[in-house]
Amino acid sequence: MIFETCDRFNLHMSAARTYLKNTPRAIKSLSQYRQALDLIYRLPRLTILTINPTLLRQSHGLIAKYQLLSSDAIHASTCLAYGIHLPRLRHPSYRDE
């Protein structure tokens, strides 16, 4: 939605979210996100996992322990809860060179 909003309304990415929030009628004119979601849902090996309150509470522990952003902690706790192997967790300040 953000990319299409930027393109259609000639906005910078930093302004697109605010624009959509303040101009909800503009969302009706967007279609590319629907097409993208349709493609994602048709991926043959895609599994959509459930996030429950217990998992969210576990993510709080990861935030405290590793100083993760909440979205990253939710992803990590979801992987741990569903037995998805994480090769290695790195501190967010680490940068690949």
Summary of the structure (lengths in Angstrom):
residues: 97
radius of gyration: 17.6
end to end distance: 30.9
largest distance: 43.5
contacts: 195
relative contact order: 0.09
helix: 62%
strand: 0%
